[in-house]
């Protein structure tokens, strides 16, 4: 057996090649597979091992113990690791102490749920793709589970691209006779009757309010695309019907905007509801209005804010990346009109000079939420029926890193607030 082959066999087996107490997973341009690095870190937490997130240090590197299982997992996943001795770690900590950096302890692997139907409609979900590619475990939940209170079993919930107003993102305009659309509506009507709801809007509003309660009681919520806009619209409209033809067959009431209660909403206030059931938009929350040709705005690029890691570690965690400017991508809701974003919301990313933001975060009750506009960071024009993105072709995607930042965010040990 050649020496080179022997060394490779020892590495894949997890046997140490040199003495080290730690493994550094760099997250700058030296990392071969950024996305799977999150999976290796999650695996360490799941095994009860110590992990640290080194904010703003080498792109948001992870520091793990040097154990055979992690070396083996990293090697198989193509994740770059660097053996760090105690002296290396001490030098890194000194550098971190002297700059806009911080070290955050990751305590345990969060329990993850994705809100998505069993019989998937003809589009995919970027978070499902990201977690599956990274090798991070999750459980699928749907309306039955939410209505039964099962969200209490989880730390972190992601919302499938659902329209919580019950209008199916107005897809009935083009797909009302499509078999998948008919099956989806019949499934939702049946579920609604099971829980005493007479129509789909009634069911979806109840689901939205239960999701709001999950956050209020301390849960972490991450939503993308149309789920962001429709969730807050649904919560604000609990006392008024804005669901058009899937409720009583009429457009919203003329005074629907005035009757919306935004006090319980997470991110938005004062939005204008689209009055026509035949215009493919829900409100003016989305800045790009992608499905309304006369209003559609072109894509640009958005910039991540640079936060103080020591003073604002939460926001810093959510923007860790090896790129600060990222190409934009469309979704049912692509962006968030600044005019209707609540004043206490933290803007994580926006397009310079544009009247919209891309990435928002806020606290709500005992929990927190994060909204990211757009459908798929690596498919700007993603359409119904498009093939799912193959993340093996995008292992260093900065857009998908934003998703995975949110997955590990709930694992962070909470530090006392600075006053």
C-alpha positions in Angstrom: 0.0 0.0 0.0 1.5 3.4 -1.0 2.0 6.1 1.7 -0.4 8.4 -0.1 -3.1 5.8 -0.1 -2.5 4.9 3.5 -2.8 8.6 4.5 -6.0 8.9 2.6 -7.4 5.8 4.3 -6.5 7.1 7.7 -8.1 10.4 7.0 -11.4 8.8 5.8 -11.4 6.5 8.8 -11.2 9.5 11.2 -7.8 8.7 12.5 -5.9 11.9 13.4 -3.2 12.9 10.9 -1.6 15.3 13.4 -2.2 16.2 17.0 -4.9 18.8 17.5 -7.6 19.5 20.0 -10.0 21.3 17.6 -11.2 21.5 14.1 -11.8 24.8 12.4 -14.3 24.8 9.6 -13.4 28.0 7.7 -16.3 29.8 6.0 -14.4 32.2 3.8 -13.3 31.4 0.3 -11.0 28.7 1.7 -14.1 26.5 2.3 -14.9 23.9 -0.4 -18.5 23.2 0.6 -20.1 26.0 2.7 -23.5 24.4 2.8 -22.4 21.0 4.1 -20.2 22.7 6.7 -23.5 23.6 8.5 -24.4 19.9 8.5 -21.1 18.9 10.0 -21.7 21.5 12.8 -25.2 20.3 13.3 -24.0 16.7 13.6 -21.5 17.8 16.3 -24.3 19.4 18.3 -26.6 16.4 17.9 -23.8 14.2 19.3 -23.6 16.4 22.4 -20.3 17.9 21.4 -19.2 21.5 22.0 -19.3 23.9 19.1 -18.6 27.6 18.7 -19.6 30.0 15.9 -16.8 32.5 15.3 -18.7 35.5 14.1 -17.0 37.6 11.4 -13.9 35.5 11.7 -13.1 33.8 8.4 -16.6 34.2 7.1 -18.2 33.0 10.2 -16.1 29.9 10.9 -17.2 27.0 13.2 -14.9 25.6 15.9 -15.5 22.0 16.7 -13.7 19.3 18.7 -11.3 17.1 16.8 -13.0 13.8 17.0 -12.9 10.9 14.4 -16.6 11.0 13.6 -16.5 14.7 12.6 -13.3 14.3 10.6 -14.9 11.4 8.7 -18.2 13.3 8.1 -16.3 16.3 6.9 -14.1 14.2 4.5 -17.0 12.4 3.0 -18.9 15.7 2.5 -16.0 17.5 1.0 -15.9 20.1 3.8 -12.6 21.9 4.4 -11.3 21.5 8.0 -8.2 22.8 9.6 -6.7 21.1 12.7 -6.3 23.7 15.5 -4.2 23.2 18.5 -4.9 25.0 21.8 -2.3 27.6 20.7 -4.1 28.2 17.4 -7.3 28.7 19.3 -5.7 31.1 21.7 -4.3 33.1 18.8 -7.8 33.2 17.1 -9.5 34.3 20.3 -7.0 37.2 20.7 -7.7 38.3 17.1 -11.5 38.0 17.8 -11.2 40.1 21.0 -9.5 42.9 19.2 -11.8 43.3 16.3 -15.5 43.3 15.2 -15.8 39.6 16.0 -17.2 37.4 18.6 -17.4 33.7 19.6 -20.9 32.3 20.3 -21.3 29.0 22.0 -23.7 26.6 20.2 -25.4 24.5 22.9 -27.6 21.9 21.2 -29.1 20.8 17.9 -32.5 22.5 17.5 -35.5 20.4 16.7 -36.6 21.5 13.2 -40.0 21.3 11.5 -40.9 22.4 8.0 -44.5 23.3 7.3 -45.2 21.6 4.0 -47.9 19.3 2.5 -47.3 15.5 2.1 -48.4 15.7 -1.5 -46.1 18.4 -2.7 -47.5 20.8 -5.3 -45.5 21.3 -8.5 -42.8 23.5 -6.9 -40.0 22.9 -4.4 -38.9 24.6 -1.3 -35.4 26.1 -0.8 -35.2 25.3 2.9 -36.1 21.6 2.3 -33.4 21.5 -0.4 -30.9 23.2 1.9 -31.5 20.9 4.9 -31.5 17.7 2.8 -28.3 18.7 1.0 -26.6 19.7 4.3 -27.7 16.5 6.0 -29.7 18.2 8.7 -32.7 16.3 10.1 -36.2 17.8 10.0 -39.8 16.8 10.4 -42.6 17.7 8.1 -45.8 19.2 9.6 -49.0 20.5 8.0 -52.3 22.0 9.0 -53.5 19.0 11.1 -50.3 19.1 13.1 -50.4 22.9 13.7 -54.1 22.8 14.7 -53.4 20.0 17.2 -50.6 22.1 18.9 -47.7 19.9 17.7 -45.5 23.0 17.0 -44.7 22.9 20.7 -42.5 19.9 20.0 -40.0 22.0 17.9 -37.6 24.9 18.4 -37.5 26.1 14.8 -40.2 26.1 12.2 -40.0 27.0 8.5 -43.0 28.0 6.5 -43.7 26.4 3.1 -44.7 28.9 0.5 -48.3 28.9 1.7 -50.9 31.6 1.2 -52.4 31.9 4.7 -55.2 34.1 3.5 -56.7 31.1 1.7 -56.4 32.5 -1.8 -53.8 30.1 -3.0 -51.7 33.1 -4.1 -54.5 33.6 -6.7 -53.2 30.6 -8.7 -56.8 29.9 -9.5 -56.4 32.6 -12.2 -54.3 30.2 -14.3 -54.5 26.8 -12.6 -58.1 26.4 -11.3 -58.6 23.2 -13.5 -55.2 21.7 -12.9 -55.5 18.3 -11.1 -53.0 19.3 -8.4 -54.8 22.5 -7.7 -58.2 20.8 -7.4 -56.7 18.1 -5.1 -55.1 20.8 -3.0 -58.4 22.7 -2.5 -60.4 19.6 -1.7 -57.7 18.5 0.8 -57.9 21.9 2.5 -61.7 22.0 2.6 -61.7 18.5 4.2 -59.1 19.5 6.8 -61.1 22.7 7.6 -64.3 20.8 8.2 -62.4 18.5 10.6 -61.6 21.5 12.7 -64.9 23.2 12.4 -64.0 25.7 9.7 -66.4 26.3 6.8 -63.9 27.4 4.2 -60.2 27.5 3.4 -59.7 31.1 4.6 -61.1 30.1 8.0 -58.7 27.1 8.2 -55.7 29.1 7.1 -56.4 32.0 9.5 -56.6 29.6 12.4 -53.3 27.9 11.3 -51.6 31.4 11.0 -52.8 32.3 14.4 -51.4 29.1 15.9 -48.0 29.9 14.2 -48.1 33.3 15.7 -48.7 31.7 19.1 -45.7 29.4 18.5 -43.5 32.5 18.2 -45.1 34.3 21.0 -44.4 31.4 23.4 -40.7 31.3 22.5 -40.4 29.6 19.1 -38.1 30.5 16.2 -39.8 31.1 12.9 -38.2 31.4 9.4 -40.3 32.1 6.4 -39.6 32.8 2.7 -41.4 33.9 -0.4 -45.2 34.3 -0.2 -45.5 32.8 3.3 -44.0 36.0 4.7 -46.5 38.4 3.3 -49.6 36.1 3.6 -48.9 35.2 7.2 -49.0 38.7 8.5 -52.0 39.6 6.2 -53.8 36.6 7.7 -53.0 37.5 11.3 -54.1 41.1 10.7 -57.3 40.0 9.0 -58.7 37.7 11.7 -61.7 39.9 12.1 -62.3 40.7 8.4 -62.6 38.6 5.2 -60.0 39.5 2.6 -60.1 36.1 0.8 -62.2 36.9 -2.2 -63.7 34.0 -4.2 -62.7 31.3 -1.7 -65.0 32.7 1.1 -68.3 34.1 -0.1 -67.4 34.8 -3.7 -67.0 38.6 -3.4 -64.0 40.9 -3.3 -62.8 42.3 0.0 -64.9 44.8 1.7 -64.4 48.4 0.6 -63.0 49.3 4.1 -60.9 46.1 4.5 -57.7 48.1 4.9 -59.1 50.1 7.7 -60.5 47.0 9.5 -57.2 45.2 9.6 -55.6 44.9 13.0 -51.8 45.1 12.6 -51.0 45.0 16.4 -50.7 41.2 16.4 -48.8 41.0 13.1 -45.1 40.2 13.2 -43.4 42.4 10.6 -45.8 44.7 8.8 -48.4 47.4 9.4 -50.6 49.6 7.3 -50.4 47.5 4.1 -52.9 47.9 1.3 -54.9 44.8 0.4 -55.2 44.1 -3.3 -59.0 44.6 -3.8 -59.4 42.6 -7.0 -59.6 38.8 -6.9 -58.4 38.8 -10.5 -55.1 40.7 -9.9 -52.3 38.3 -9.0 -51.0 40.1 -5.9 -52.1 40.0 -2.3 -51.0 43.5 -1.1 -48.4 46.2 -1.5 -46.1 44.5 1.0 -44.1 43.0 -1.9 -42.0 45.6 -3.6 -41.3 43.7 -6.8 -44.9 42.7 -7.6 -43.5 39.9 -9.8 -46.9 38.5 -11.0 -48.4 41.8 -12.0 -46.7 42.7 -15.4 -47.6 46.4 -15.2 -46.0 46.7 -11.7 -43.1 44.1 -11.9 -39.7 45.5 -10.9 -36.4 44.3 -12.3 -34.0 42.3 -10.1 -30.8 43.9 -8.8 -28.5 42.8 -6.0 -28.9 43.2 -2.2 -26.3 44.0 0.4 -26.0 42.4 3.8 -25.6 44.9 6.7 -22.4 44.7 8.7 -23.5 44.5 12.4 -21.3 44.8 15.5 -20.7 41.2 16.5 -20.2 42.0 20.2 -23.2 44.4 20.5 -25.6 42.7 18.2 -24.7 39.0 17.9 -28.1 37.9 16.8 -28.2 40.0 13.6 -24.6 39.2 13.0 -25.3 35.5 13.1 -28.0 35.8 10.5 -25.8 37.6 8.0 -22.6 35.5 8.3 -21.3 35.0 4.7 -18.4 35.0 2.4 -20.1 37.5 0.2 -21.7 40.8 1.3 -23.5 41.5 -2.0 -25.8 38.8 -3.4 -27.8 38.7 -6.6 -31.5 39.0 -6.1 -34.1 36.4 -6.9 -37.8 36.5 -7.5 -40.6 34.9 -5.5 -44.3 35.3 -5.0 -43.1 37.9 -2.5 -39.6 39.0 -3.6 -39.0 42.0 -1.2 -40.6 44.0 1.5 -41.9 47.5 0.9 -40.1 49.7 3.5 -43.1 51.9 3.9 -45.1 49.1 5.6 -42.3 47.5 7.8 -42.7 48.1 11.5 -40.3 50.5 13.1 -38.9 47.9 15.6 -37.9 45.4 12.8 -34.2 44.9 12.1 -33.3 45.2 8.4 -30.7 42.6 7.6 -30.3 43.2 3.9 -31.6 45.6 1.2 -30.9 46.9 -2.3 -29.2 50.3 -2.2 -31.4 53.1 -3.3 -34.5 50.8 -3.6 -37.8 51.3 -1.6 -37.7 47.7 -0.4 -35.7 45.4 1.9 -34.9 41.8 1.3 -34.2 40.2 4.7 -35.9 41.1 8.0 -35.7 39.9 11.6 -37.6 40.7 14.8 -38.6 39.6 18.2 -42.2 38.7 19.1 -43.3 37.8 22.6 -40.7 35.3 23.9 -39.6 34.2 20.4 -38.3 35.6 17.2 -38.9 35.5 13.4 -36.9 36.0 10.2 -38.3 36.7 6.8 -36.3 36.3 3.5 -38.0 37.4 0.3 -37.8 35.3 -2.9 -38.2 31.6 -3.7 -34.8 30.1 -4.7 -31.4 31.9 -4.2 -29.9 30.0 -7.2 -32.8 30.3 -9.6 -33.8 33.9 -10.0 -36.8 33.2 -12.4 -38.0 30.0 -10.7 -41.4 29.0 -12.0 -44.1 26.5 -11.3 -43.0 23.1 -12.7 -39.3 24.1 -12.8 -36.9 21.3 -11.7 -35.5 21.6 -8.2 -32.1 23.3 -7.8 -29.3 20.8 -7.6 -27.2 22.1 -4.7 -24.3 19.9 -5.5 -23.7 22.5 -8.3 -23.9 25.4 -5.8 -22.0 24.2 -2.6 -20.8 27.7 -1.9 -24.1 29.5 -2.5 -24.2 32.7 -0.4 -28.0 32.9 -0.7 -28.5 29.4 0.7 -26.0 30.3 3.5 -28.6 32.8 4.7 -31.1 30.0 5.1 -28.7 27.8 7.0 -27.6 30.7 9.3 -31.2 30.6 10.5 -31.1 26.9 11.1 -28.2 27.2 13.6 -29.3 30.5 15.1 -31.6 28.8 17.7 -28.6 26.7 18.9 -26.8 29.8 20.2 -26.4 30.3 23.9 -28.2 33.5 24.8 -25.9 36.2 26.2 -27.1 38.8 28.7 -28.3 41.9 26.9 -26.0 44.8 27.1 -27.6 47.9 28.7 
